[in-house]
Amino acid sequence: MTHPDIQPEALTARQSAAYLGVGLTHFHQYVRQDLPVHDLRRPGSGRPMWRWLRNDLMAYLTARRREVA
């Protein structure tokens, strides 16, 4: 559970998609393979806990920036 005043640095896939302004399906199909991912699972746990960092998401956006004429 997170505190409402704390903005997490490591985001879930759903949060990352929302941060980028894309749908979750689009994120999984086109975006996530271009981003570093972090597995924050507890030691001994078999279930991954994938998270993406805000800085990496911002770098992704910046790299794809283009001027519109």
PDB file of N, CA, C, O and CB in Angstrom:
ATOM      1  N   MET A   1       0.850  -1.180   0.000  1.00  0.00           N
ATOM      2  CA  MET A   1       0.000   0.000   0.000  1.00  0.00           C
ATOM      3  C   MET A   1       0.894   1.242   0.000  1.00  0.00           C
ATOM      4  O   MET A   1       1.878   1.310   0.737  1.00  0.00           O
ATOM      5  CB  MET A   1      -0.966  -0.001   1.230  1.00  0.00           C
ATOM      6  N   THR A   2       0.546   2.205  -0.821  1.00  0.00           N
ATOM      7  CA  THR A   2       1.330   3.427  -0.886  1.00  0.00           C
ATOM      8  C   THR A   2       0.593   4.559  -0.191  1.00  0.00           C
ATOM      9  O   THR A   2      -0.635   4.569  -0.096  1.00  0.00           O
ATOM     10  CB  THR A   2       1.637   3.799  -2.342  1.00  0.00           C
ATOM     11  N   HIS A   3       1.372   5.503   0.288  1.00  0.00           N
ATOM     12  CA  HIS A   3       0.818   6.692   0.920  1.00  0.00           C
ATOM     13  C   HIS A   3       0.363   7.644  -0.183  1.00  0.00           C
ATOM     14  O   HIS A   3       1.085   7.801  -1.168  1.00  0.00           O
ATOM     15  CB  HIS A   3       1.865   7.376   1.869  1.00  0.00           C
ATOM     16  N   PRO A   4      -0.800   8.287  -0.065  1.00  0.00           N
ATOM     17  CA  PRO A   4      -1.321   9.133  -1.144  1.00  0.00           C
ATOM     18  C   PRO A   4      -0.435  10.328  -1.486  1.00  0.00           C
ATOM     19  O   PRO A   4      -0.527  10.850  -2.597  1.00  0.00           O
ATOM     20  CB  PRO A   4      -2.678   9.629  -0.772  1.00  0.00           C
ATOM     21  N   ASP A   5       0.417  10.774  -0.571  1.00  0.00           N
ATOM     22  CA  ASP A   5       1.281  11.921  -0.843  1.00  0.00           C
ATOM     23  C   ASP A   5       2.609  11.536  -1.478  1.00  0.00           C
ATOM     24  O   ASP A   5       3.376  12.411  -1.878  1.00  0.00           O
ATOM     25  CB  ASP A   5       1.539  12.673   0.429  1.00  0.00           C
ATOM     26  N   ILE A   6       2.892  10.241  -1.577  1.00  0.00           N
ATOM     27  CA  ILE A   6       4.168   9.786  -2.121  1.00  0.00           C
ATOM     28  C   ILE A   6       3.969   9.309  -3.555  1.00  0.00           C
ATOM     29  O   ILE A   6       3.146   8.434  -3.825  1.00  0.00           O
ATOM     30  CB  ILE A   6       4.770   8.655  -1.247  1.00  0.00           C
ATOM     31  N   GLN A   7       4.732   9.893  -4.465  1.00  0.00           N
ATOM     32  CA  GLN A   7       4.712   9.475  -5.856  1.00  0.00           C
ATOM     33  C   GLN A   7       5.833   8.465  -6.067  1.00  0.00           C
ATOM     34  O   GLN A   7       6.999   8.812  -5.876  1.00  0.00           O
ATOM     35  CB  GLN A   7       4.861  10.694  -6.817  1.00  0.00           C
ATOM     36  N   PRO A   8       5.525   7.230  -6.455  1.00  0.00           N
ATOM     37  CA  PRO A   8       6.568   6.233  -6.597  1.00  0.00           C
ATOM     38  C   PRO A   8       7.511   6.545  -7.760  1.00  0.00           C
ATOM     39  O   PRO A   8       7.096   7.099  -8.778  1.00  0.00           O
ATOM     40  CB  PRO A   8       5.950   4.869  -6.787  1.00  0.00           C
ATOM     41  N   GLU A   9       8.761   6.188  -7.597  1.00  0.00           N
ATOM     42  CA  GLU A   9       9.756   6.335  -8.664  1.00  0.00           C
ATOM     43  C   GLU A   9       9.687   5.145  -9.616  1.00  0.00           C
ATOM     44  O   GLU A   9       9.887   5.292 -10.822  1.00  0.00           O
ATOM     45  CB  GLU A   9      11.180   6.466  -8.071  1.00  0.00           C
ATOM     46  N   ALA A  10       9.404   3.975  -9.072  1.00  0.00           N
ATOM     47  CA  ALA A  10       9.309   2.749  -9.865  1.00  0.00           C
ATOM     48  C   ALA A  10       7.830   2.454 -10.101  1.00  0.00           C
ATOM     49  O   ALA A  10       7.065   2.267  -9.155  1.00  0.00           O
ATOM     50  CB  ALA A  10      10.023   1.543  -9.147  1.00  0.00           C
ATOM     51  N   LEU A  11       7.437   2.414 -11.377  1.00  0.00           N
ATOM     52  CA  LEU A  11       6.029   2.289 -11.743  1.00  0.00           C
ATOM     53  C   LEU A  11       5.700   0.919 -12.312  1.00  0.00           C
ATOM     54  O   LEU A  11       6.542   0.278 -12.941  1.00  0.00           O
ATOM     55  CB  LEU A  11       5.659   3.356 -12.743  1.00  0.00           C
ATOM     56  N   THR A  12       4.478   0.479 -12.089  1.00  0.00           N
ATOM     57  CA  THR A  12       3.989  -0.753 -12.696  1.00  0.00           C
ATOM     58  C   THR A  12       3.770  -0.508 -14.192  1.00  0.00           C
ATOM     59  O   THR A  12       3.878   0.625 -14.662  1.00  0.00           O
ATOM     60  CB  THR A  12       2.668  -1.238 -12.004  1.00  0.00           C
ATOM     61  N   ALA A  13       3.463  -1.567 -14.929  1.00  0.00           N
ATOM     62  CA  ALA A  13       3.191  -1.424 -16.364  1.00  0.00           C
ATOM     63  C   ALA A  13       1.993  -0.498 -16.586  1.00  0.00           C
ATOM     64  O   ALA A  13       2.025   0.362 -17.466  1.00  0.00           O
ATOM     65  CB  ALA A  13       2.928  -2.810 -17.013  1.00  0.00           C
ATOM     66  N   ARG A  14       0.961  -0.671 -15.806  1.00  0.00           N
ATOM     67  CA  ARG A  14      -0.242   0.170 -15.948  1.00  0.00           C
ATOM     68  C   ARG A  14       0.078   1.637 -15.656  1.00  0.00           C
ATOM     69  O   ARG A  14      -0.354   2.528 -16.388  1.00  0.00           O
ATOM     70  CB  ARG A  14      -1.364  -0.324 -15.001  1.00  0.00           C
ATOM     71  N   GLN A  15       0.830   1.883 -14.591  1.00  0.00           N
ATOM     72  CA  GLN A  15       1.222   3.252 -14.239  1.00  0.00           C
ATOM     73  C   GLN A  15       2.146   3.838 -15.305  1.00  0.00           C
ATOM     74  O   GLN A  15       2.031   5.013 -15.651  1.00  0.00           O
ATOM     75  CB  GLN A  15       1.915   3.279 -12.858  1.00  0.00           C
ATOM     76  N   SER A  16       3.055   3.027 -15.820  1.00  0.00           N
ATOM     77  CA  SER A  16       3.981   3.492 -16.861  1.00  0.00           C
ATOM     78  C   SER A  16       3.234   3.869 -18.125  1.00  0.00           C
ATOM     79  O   SER A  16       3.531   4.891 -18.743  1.00  0.00           O
ATOM     80  CB  SER A  16       5.025   2.417 -17.174  1.00  0.00           C
ATOM     81  N   ALA A  17       2.265   3.050 -18.513  1.00  0.00           N
ATOM     82  CA  ALA A  17       1.455   3.359 -19.692  1.00  0.00           C
ATOM     83  C   ALA A  17       0.703   4.675 -19.492  1.00  0.00           C
ATOM     84  O   ALA A  17       0.664   5.514 -20.392  1.00  0.00           O
ATOM     85  CB  ALA A  17       0.460   2.211 -19.984  1.00  0.00           C
ATOM     86  N   ALA A  18       0.116   4.851 -18.327  1.00  0.00           N
ATOM     87  CA  ALA A  18      -0.605   6.093 -18.031  1.00  0.00           C
ATOM     88  C   ALA A  18       0.351   7.278 -18.037  1.00  0.00           C
ATOM     89  O   ALA A  18       0.005   8.343 -18.547  1.00  0.00           O
ATOM     90  CB  ALA A  18      -1.322   5.995 -16.671  1.00  0.00           C
ATOM     91  N   TYR A  19       1.530   7.113 -17.486  1.00  0.00           N
ATOM     92  CA  TYR A  19       2.538   8.179 -17.450  1.00  0.00           C
ATOM     93  C   TYR A  19       2.899   8.627 -18.871  1.00  0.00           C
ATOM     94  O   TYR A  19       3.081   9.816 -19.132  1.00  0.00           O
ATOM     95  CB  TYR A  19       3.809   7.699 -16.699  1.00  0.00           C
ATOM     96  N   LEU A  20       2.998   7.654 -19.784  1.00  0.00           N
ATOM     97  CA  LEU A  20       3.338   7.959 -21.174  1.00  0.00           C
ATOM     98  C   LEU A  20       2.129   8.403 -21.992  1.00  0.00           C
ATOM     99  O   LEU A  20       2.286   8.935 -23.092  1.00  0.00           O
ATOM    100  CB  LEU A  20       3.969   6.750 -21.825  1.00  0.00           C
ATOM    101  N   GLY A  21       0.936   8.191 -21.467  1.00  0.00           N
ATOM    102  CA  GLY A  21      -0.280   8.575 -22.192  1.00  0.00           C
ATOM    103  C   GLY A  21      -0.667   7.578 -23.263  1.00  0.00           C
ATOM    104  O   GLY A  21      -1.255   7.950 -24.279  1.00  0.00           O
ATOM    105  N   VAL A  22      -0.341   6.304 -23.043  1.00  0.00           N
ATOM    106  CA  VAL A  22      -0.706   5.249 -23.996  1.00  0.00           C
ATOM    107  C   VAL A  22      -1.483   4.170 -23.250  1.00  0.00           C
ATOM    108  O   VAL A  22      -1.478   4.121 -22.020  1.00  0.00           O
ATOM    109  CB  VAL A  22       0.564   4.642 -24.691  1.00  0.00           C
ATOM    110  N   GLY A  23      -2.145   3.315 -24.005  1.00  0.00           N
ATOM    111  CA  GLY A  23      -2.868   2.209 -23.393  1.00  0.00           C
ATOM    112  C   GLY A  23      -1.918   1.111 -22.938  1.00  0.00           C
ATOM    113  O   GLY A  23      -0.769   1.046 -23.375  1.00  0.00           O
ATOM    114  N   LEU A  24      -2.405   0.263 -22.068  1.00  0.00           N
ATOM    115  CA  LEU A  24      -1.592  -0.822 -21.535  1.00  0.00           C
ATOM    116  C   LEU A  24      -1.178  -1.798 -22.638  1.00  0.00           C
ATOM    117  O   LEU A  24      -0.039  -2.266 -22.649  1.00  0.00           O
ATOM    118  CB  LEU A  24      -2.356  -1.562 -20.435  1.00  0.00           C
ATOM    119  N   THR A  25      -2.077  -2.106 -23.554  1.00  0.00           N
ATOM    120  CA  THR A  25      -1.746  -3.006 -24.663  1.00  0.00           C
ATOM    121  C   THR A  25      -0.653  -2.401 -25.529  1.00  0.00           C
ATOM    122  O   THR A  25       0.292  -3.095 -25.904  1.00  0.00           O
ATOM    123  CB  THR A  25      -2.994  -3.306 -25.514  1.00  0.00           C
ATOM    124  N   HIS A  26      -0.765  -1.126 -25.851  1.00  0.00           N
ATOM    125  CA  HIS A  26       0.261  -0.436 -26.645  1.00  0.00           C
ATOM    126  C   HIS A  26       1.597  -0.471 -25.905  1.00  0.00           C
ATOM    127  O   HIS A  26       2.637  -0.723 -26.513  1.00  0.00           O
ATOM    128  CB  HIS A  26      -0.160   1.036 -26.938  1.00  0.00           C
ATOM    129  N   PHE A  27       1.572  -0.221 -24.613  1.00  0.00           N
ATOM    130  CA  PHE A  27       2.792  -0.251 -23.815  1.00  0.00           C
ATOM    131  C   PHE A  27       3.469  -1.619 -23.926  1.00  0.00           C
ATOM    132  O   PHE A  27       4.673  -1.702 -24.167  1.00  0.00           O
ATOM    133  CB  PHE A  27       2.481   0.077 -22.340  1.00  0.00           C
ATOM    134  N   HIS A  28       2.691  -2.687 -23.750  1.00  0.00           N
ATOM    135  CA  HIS A  28       3.261  -4.035 -23.804  1.00  0.00           C
ATOM    136  C   HIS A  28       3.761  -4.395 -25.208  1.00  0.00           C
ATOM    137  O   HIS A  28       4.805  -5.034 -25.344  1.00  0.00           O
ATOM    138  CB  HIS A  28       2.221  -5.058 -23.350  1.00  0.00           C
ATOM    139  N   GLN A  29       3.032  -3.993 -26.247  1.00  0.00           N
ATOM    140  CA  GLN A  29       3.390  -4.388 -27.609  1.00  0.00           C
ATOM    141  C   GLN A  29       4.518  -3.561 -28.211  1.00  0.00           C
ATOM    142  O   GLN A  29       5.336  -4.099 -28.957  1.00  0.00           O
ATOM    143  CB  GLN A  29       2.189  -4.291 -28.491  1.00  0.00           C
ATOM    144  N   TYR A  30       4.586  -2.261 -27.906  1.00  0.00           N
ATOM    145  CA  TYR A  30       5.497  -1.384 -28.628  1.00  0.00           C
ATOM    146  C   TYR A  30       6.524  -0.647 -27.779  1.00  0.00           C
ATOM    147  O   TYR A  30       7.554  -0.223 -28.304  1.00  0.00           O
ATOM    148  CB  TYR A  30       4.716  -0.402 -29.365  1.00  0.00           C
ATOM    149  N   VAL A  31       6.278  -0.486 -26.505  1.00  0.00           N
ATOM    150  CA  VAL A  31       7.120   0.397 -25.705  1.00  0.00           C
ATOM    151  C   VAL A  31       8.063  -0.362 -24.781  1.00  0.00           C
ATOM    152  O   VAL A  31       9.258  -0.070 -24.747  1.00  0.00           O
ATOM    153  CB  VAL A  31       6.260   1.323 -24.894  1.00  0.00           C
ATOM    154  N   ARG A  32       7.557  -1.312 -24.046  1.00  0.00           N
ATOM    155  CA  ARG A  32       8.341  -1.882 -22.949  1.00  0.00           C
ATOM    156  C   ARG A  32       9.632  -2.555 -23.377  1.00  0.00           C
ATOM    157  O   ARG A  32      10.587  -2.590 -22.601  1.00  0.00           O
ATOM    158  CB  ARG A  32       7.515  -2.864 -22.216  1.00  0.00           C
ATOM    159  N   GLN A  33       9.691  -3.093 -24.598  1.00  0.00           N
ATOM    160  CA  GLN A  33      10.937  -3.729 -25.043  1.00  0.00           C
ATOM    161  C   GLN A  33      12.061  -2.713 -25.250  1.00  0.00           C
ATOM    162  O   GLN A  33      13.226  -3.104 -25.324  1.00  0.00           O
ATOM    163  CB  GLN A  33      10.697  -4.498 -26.338  1.00  0.00           C
ATOM    164  N   ASP A  34      11.745  -1.436 -25.345  1.00  0.00           N
ATOM    165  CA  ASP A  34      12.747  -0.385 -25.512  1.00  0.00           C
ATOM    166  C   ASP A  34      13.183   0.235 -24.185  1.00  0.00           C
ATOM    167  O   ASP A  34      13.989   1.166 -24.173  1.00  0.00           O
ATOM    168  CB  ASP A  34      12.209   0.694 -26.420  1.00  0.00           C
ATOM    169  N   LEU A  35      12.664  -0.266 -23.084  1.00  0.00           N
ATOM    170  CA  LEU A  35      12.962   0.315 -21.768  1.00  0.00           C
ATOM    171  C   LEU A  35      13.651  -0.696 -20.857  1.00  0.00           C
ATOM    172  O   LEU A  35      13.340  -1.887 -20.905  1.00  0.00           O
ATOM    173  CB  LEU A  35      11.674   0.821 -21.104  1.00  0.00           C
ATOM    174  N   PRO A  36      14.591  -0.226 -20.023  1.00  0.00           N
ATOM    175  CA  PRO A  36      15.128  -1.118 -19.002  1.00  0.00           C
ATOM    176  C   PRO A  36      14.043  -1.418 -17.968  1.00  0.00           C
ATOM    177  O   PRO A  36      13.236  -0.551 -17.634  1.00  0.00           O
ATOM    178  CB  PRO A  36      16.378  -0.492 -18.322  1.00  0.00           C
ATOM    179  N   VAL A  37      14.031  -2.627 -17.477  1.00  0.00           N
ATOM    180  CA  VAL A  37      13.029  -3.044 -16.496  1.00  0.00           C
ATOM    181  C   VAL A  37      13.749  -3.544 -15.246  1.00  0.00           C
ATOM    182  O   VAL A  37      14.850  -4.090 -15.325  1.00  0.00           O
ATOM    183  CB  VAL A  37      12.088  -4.152 -17.082  1.00  0.00           C
ATOM    184  N   HIS A  38      13.118  -3.350 -14.107  1.00  0.00           N
ATOM    185  CA  HIS A  38      13.691  -3.744 -12.828  1.00  0.00           C
ATOM    186  C   HIS A  38      12.755  -4.736 -12.149  1.00  0.00           C
ATOM    187  O   HIS A  38      11.549  -4.504 -12.066  1.00  0.00           O
ATOM    188  CB  HIS A  38      13.940  -2.508 -11.923  1.00  0.00           C
ATOM    189  N   ASP A  39      13.309  -5.828 -11.671  1.00  0.00           N
ATOM    190  CA  ASP A  39      12.526  -6.839 -10.968  1.00  0.00           C
ATOM    191  C   ASP A  39      12.716  -6.631  -9.469  1.00  0.00           C
ATOM    192  O   ASP A  39      13.801  -6.873  -8.941  1.00  0.00           O
ATOM    193  CB  ASP A  39      12.946  -8.287 -11.397  1.00  0.00           C
ATOM    194  N   LEU A  40      11.679  -6.189  -8.791  1.00  0.00           N
ATOM    195  CA  LEU A  40      11.756  -5.855  -7.371  1.00  0.00           C
ATOM    196  C   LEU A  40      11.170  -6.945  -6.474  1.00  0.00           C
ATOM    197  O   LEU A  40      10.751  -6.666  -5.351  1.00  0.00           O
ATOM    198  CB  LEU A  40      11.041  -4.550  -7.114  1.00  0.00           C
ATOM    199  N   ARG A  41      11.138  -8.173  -6.961  1.00  0.00           N
ATOM    200  CA  ARG A  41      10.559  -9.256  -6.153  1.00  0.00           C
ATOM    201  C   ARG A  41      11.370  -9.499  -4.881  1.00  0.00           C
ATOM    202  O   ARG A  41      12.564  -9.209  -4.815  1.00  0.00           O
ATOM    203  CB  ARG A  41      10.481 -10.552  -6.974  1.00  0.00           C
ATOM    204  N   ARG A  42      10.700 -10.027  -3.898  1.00  0.00           N
ATOM    205  CA  ARG A  42      11.369 -10.396  -2.650  1.00  0.00           C
ATOM    206  C   ARG A  42      12.283 -11.580  -2.902  1.00  0.00           C
ATOM    207  O   ARG A  42      11.987 -12.423  -3.749  1.00  0.00           O
ATOM    208  CB  ARG A  42      10.339 -10.729  -1.540  1.00  0.00           C
ATOM    209  N   PRO A  43      13.389 -11.653  -2.179  1.00  0.00           N
ATOM    210  CA  PRO A  43      14.264 -12.816  -2.298  1.00  0.00           C
ATOM    211  C   PRO A  43      13.487 -14.104  -2.007  1.00  0.00           C
ATOM    212  O   PRO A  43      12.748 -14.186  -1.026  1.00  0.00           O
ATOM    213  CB  PRO A  43      15.467 -12.685  -1.339  1.00  0.00           C
ATOM    214  N   GLY A  44      13.661 -15.082  -2.855  1.00  0.00           N
ATOM    215  CA  GLY A  44      12.981 -16.355  -2.685  1.00  0.00           C
ATOM    216  C   GLY A  44      11.609 -16.420  -3.324  1.00  0.00           C
ATOM    217  O   GLY A  44      11.007 -17.491  -3.387  1.00  0.00           O
ATOM    218  N   SER A  45      11.106 -15.294  -3.798  1.00  0.00           N
ATOM    219  CA  SER A  45       9.799 -15.271  -4.443  1.00  0.00           C
ATOM    220  C   SER A  45       9.948 -15.682  -5.900  1.00  0.00           C
ATOM    221  O   SER A  45      10.892 -15.268  -6.573  1.00  0.00           O
ATOM    222  CB  SER A  45       9.151 -13.869  -4.333  1.00  0.00           C
ATOM    223  N   GLY A  46       9.030 -16.486  -6.380  1.00  0.00           N
ATOM    224  CA  GLY A  46       9.076 -16.916  -7.770  1.00  0.00           C
ATOM    225  C   GLY A  46       8.336 -15.976  -8.705  1.00  0.00           C
ATOM    226  O   GLY A  46       8.464 -16.079  -9.925  1.00  0.00           O
ATOM    227  N   ARG A  47       7.574 -15.075  -8.149  1.00  0.00           N
ATOM    228  CA  ARG A  47       6.749 -14.186  -8.972  1.00  0.00           C
ATOM    229  C   ARG A  47       7.480 -12.864  -9.204  1.00  0.00           C
ATOM    230  O   ARG A  47       7.831 -12.175  -8.246  1.00  0.00           O
ATOM    231  CB  ARG A  47       5.371 -13.933  -8.300  1.00  0.00           C
ATOM    232  N   PRO A  48       7.713 -12.504 -10.480  1.00  0.00           N
ATOM    233  CA  PRO A  48       8.409 -11.240 -10.738  1.00  0.00           C
ATOM    234  C   PRO A  48       7.551 -10.036 -10.361  1.00  0.00           C
ATOM    235  O   PRO A  48       6.321 -10.101 -10.351  1.00  0.00           O
ATOM    236  CB  PRO A  48       8.809 -11.150 -12.209  1.00  0.00           C
ATOM    237  N   MET A  49       8.223  -8.954 -10.057  1.00  0.00           N
ATOM    238  CA  MET A  49       7.559  -7.694  -9.712  1.00  0.00           C
ATOM    239  C   MET A  49       8.217  -6.627 -10.588  1.00  0.00           C
ATOM    240  O   MET A  49       9.064  -5.867 -10.117  1.00  0.00           O
ATOM    241  CB  MET A  49       7.683  -7.349  -8.145  1.00  0.00           C
ATOM    242  N   TRP A  50       7.827  -6.574 -11.860  1.00  0.00           N
ATOM    243  CA  TRP A  50       8.453  -5.680 -12.830  1.00  0.00           C
ATOM    244  C   TRP A  50       8.067  -4.231 -12.568  1.00  0.00           C
ATOM    245  O   TRP A  50       6.905  -3.916 -12.309  1.00  0.00           O
ATOM    246  CB  TRP A  50       8.061  -6.077 -14.252  1.00  0.00           C
ATOM    247  N   ARG A  51       9.076  -3.350 -12.641  1.00  0.00           N
ATOM    248  CA  ARG A  51       8.851  -1.910 -12.477  1.00  0.00           C
ATOM    249  C   ARG A  51       9.725  -1.149 -13.456  1.00  0.00           C
ATOM    250  O   ARG A  51      10.826  -1.585 -13.794  1.00  0.00           O
ATOM    251  CB  ARG A  51       9.146  -1.458 -11.021  1.00  0.00           C
ATOM    252  N   TRP A  52       9.224  -0.003 -13.911  1.00  0.00           N
ATOM    253  CA  TRP A  52       9.942   0.885 -14.813  1.00  0.00           C
ATOM    254  C   TRP A  52      10.148   2.214 -14.101  1.00  0.00           C
ATOM    255  O   TRP A  52       9.258   2.687 -13.395  1.00  0.00           O
ATOM    256  CB  TRP A  52       9.172   1.077 -16.158  1.00  0.00           C
ATOM    257  N   LEU A  53      11.315   2.814 -14.286  1.00  0.00           N
ATOM    258  CA  LEU A  53      11.647   4.062 -13.599  1.00  0.00           C
ATOM    259  C   LEU A  53      11.164   5.270 -14.390  1.00  0.00           C
ATOM    260  O   LEU A  53      11.205   5.282 -15.620  1.00  0.00           O
ATOM    261  CB  LEU A  53      13.155   4.157 -13.367  1.00  0.00           C
ATOM    262  N   ARG A  54      10.709   6.282 -13.668  1.00  0.00           N
ATOM    263  CA  ARG A  54      10.230   7.513 -14.303  1.00  0.00           C
ATOM    264  C   ARG A  54      11.296   8.144 -15.201  1.00  0.00           C
ATOM    265  O   ARG A  54      10.982   8.624 -16.291  1.00  0.00           O
ATOM    266  CB  ARG A  54       9.793   8.516 -13.237  1.00  0.00           C
ATOM    267  N   ASN A  55      12.549   8.146 -14.751  1.00  0.00           N
ATOM    268  CA  ASN A  55      13.624   8.734 -15.563  1.00  0.00           C
ATOM    269  C   ASN A  55      13.764   8.017 -16.897  1.00  0.00           C
ATOM    270  O   ASN A  55      13.999   8.660 -17.920  1.00  0.00           O
ATOM    271  CB  ASN A  55      14.956   8.687 -14.804  1.00  0.00           C
ATOM    272  N   ASP A  56      13.623   6.688 -16.904  1.00  0.00           N
ATOM    273  CA  ASP A  56      13.708   5.926 -18.145  1.00  0.00           C
ATOM    274  C   ASP A  56      12.519   6.224 -19.055  1.00  0.00           C
ATOM    275  O   ASP A  56      12.665   6.290 -20.276  1.00  0.00           O
ATOM    276  CB  ASP A  56      13.780   4.427 -17.845  1.00  0.00           C
ATOM    277  N   LEU A  57      11.354   6.402 -18.461  1.00  0.00           N
ATOM    278  CA  LEU A  57      10.173   6.741 -19.251  1.00  0.00           C
ATOM    279  C   LEU A  57      10.323   8.124 -19.888  1.00  0.00           C
ATOM    280  O   LEU A  57       9.954   8.325 -21.045  1.00  0.00           O
ATOM    281  CB  LEU A  57       8.909   6.693 -18.373  1.00  0.00           C
ATOM    282  N   MET A  58      10.866   9.071 -19.126  1.00  0.00           N
ATOM    283  CA  MET A  58      11.075  10.418 -19.659  1.00  0.00           C
ATOM    284  C   MET A  58      12.128  10.394 -20.766  1.00  0.00           C
ATOM    285  O   MET A  58      11.982  11.090 -21.771  1.00  0.00           O
ATOM    286  CB  MET A  58      11.501  11.389 -18.533  1.00  0.00           C
ATOM    287  N   ALA A  59      13.176   9.609 -20.594  1.00  0.00           N
ATOM    288  CA  ALA A  59      14.211   9.484 -21.627  1.00  0.00           C
ATOM    289  C   ALA A  59      13.615   8.880 -22.896  1.00  0.00           C
ATOM    290  O   ALA A  59      13.977   9.282 -24.002  1.00  0.00           O
ATOM    291  CB  ALA A  59      15.392   8.614 -21.119  1.00  0.00           C
ATOM    292  N   TYR A  60      12.713   7.928 -22.747  1.00  0.00           N
ATOM    293  CA  TYR A  60      12.027   7.321 -23.891  1.00  0.00           C
ATOM    294  C   TYR A  60      11.240   8.393 -24.654  1.00  0.00           C
ATOM    295  O   TYR A  60      11.307   8.464 -25.881  1.00  0.00           O
ATOM    296  CB  TYR A  60      11.080   6.178 -23.421  1.00  0.00           C
ATOM    297  N   LEU A  61      10.502   9.213 -23.927  1.00  0.00           N
ATOM    298  CA  LEU A  61       9.735  10.287 -24.566  1.00  0.00           C
ATOM    299  C   LEU A  61      10.649  11.292 -25.268  1.00  0.00           C
ATOM    300  O   LEU A  61      10.377  11.701 -26.397  1.00  0.00           O
ATOM    301  CB  LEU A  61       8.871  11.008 -23.529  1.00  0.00           C
ATOM    302  N   THR A  62      11.712  11.680 -24.608  1.00  0.00           N
ATOM    303  CA  THR A  62      12.646  12.659 -25.157  1.00  0.00           C
ATOM    304  C   THR A  62      13.304  12.137 -26.427  1.00  0.00           C
ATOM    305  O   THR A  62      13.491  12.890 -27.382  1.00  0.00           O
ATOM    306  CB  THR A  62      13.712  13.016 -24.123  1.00  0.00           C
ATOM    307  N   ALA A  63      13.654  10.864 -26.446  1.00  0.00           N
ATOM    308  CA  ALA A  63      14.299  10.261 -27.618  1.00  0.00           C
ATOM    309  C   ALA A  63      13.357  10.213 -28.825  1.00  0.00           C
ATOM    310  O   ALA A  63      13.818  10.182 -29.966  1.00  0.00           O
ATOM    311  CB  ALA A  63      14.785   8.846 -27.283  1.00  0.00           C
ATOM    312  N   ARG A  64      12.066  10.206 -28.587  1.00  0.00           N
ATOM    313  CA  ARG A  64      11.093  10.116 -29.682  1.00  0.00           C
ATOM    314  C   ARG A  64      10.433  11.450 -29.992  1.00  0.00           C
ATOM    315  O   ARG A  64       9.453  11.504 -30.735  1.00  0.00           O
ATOM    316  CB  ARG A  64      10.031   9.099 -29.346  1.00  0.00           C
ATOM    317  N   ARG A  65      10.955  12.500 -29.437  1.00  0.00           N
ATOM    318  CA  ARG A  65      10.419  13.839 -29.642  1.00  0.00           C
ATOM    319  C   ARG A  65      10.708  14.320 -31.057  1.00  0.00           C
ATOM    320  O   ARG A  65      11.796  14.086 -31.583  1.00  0.00           O
ATOM    321  CB  ARG A  65      11.004  14.816 -28.617  1.00  0.00           C
ATOM    322  N   ARG A  66       9.767  14.972 -31.658  1.00  0.00           N
ATOM    323  CA  ARG A  66       9.992  15.565 -32.972  1.00  0.00           C
ATOM    324  C   ARG A  66       9.161  16.832 -33.099  1.00  0.00           C
ATOM    325  O   ARG A  66       8.112  16.988 -32.474  1.00  0.00           O
ATOM    326  CB  ARG A  66       9.642  14.563 -34.103  1.00  0.00           C
ATOM    327  N   GLU A  67       9.659  17.702 -33.907  1.00  0.00           N
ATOM    328  CA  GLU A  67       8.962  18.968 -34.147  1.00  0.00           C
ATOM    329  C   GLU A  67       7.864  18.734 -35.194  1.00  0.00           C
ATOM    330  O   GLU A  67       8.070  18.026 -36.180  1.00  0.00           O
ATOM    331  CB  GLU A  67       9.964  20.085 -34.622  1.00  0.00           C
ATOM    332  N   VAL A  68       6.719  19.331 -34.962  1.00  0.00           N
ATOM    333  CA  VAL A  68       5.619  19.231 -35.899  1.00  0.00           C
ATOM    334  C   VAL A  68       5.552  20.538 -36.678  1.00  0.00           C
ATOM    335  O   VAL A  68       5.464  21.618 -36.094  1.00  0.00           O
ATOM    336  CB  VAL A  68       4.272  18.928 -35.169  1.00  0.00           C
ATOM    337  N   ALA A  69       5.594  20.426 -37.985  1.00  0.00           N
ATOM    338  CA  ALA A  69       5.593  21.626 -38.834  1.00  0.00           C
ATOM    339  C   ALA A  69       4.215  22.211 -38.959  1.00  0.00           C
ATOM    340  O   ALA A  69       4.032  23.222 -39.637  1.00  0.00           O
ATOM    341  CB  ALA A  69       6.134  21.308 -40.213  1.00  0.00           C
TER     342      ALA A  69
END
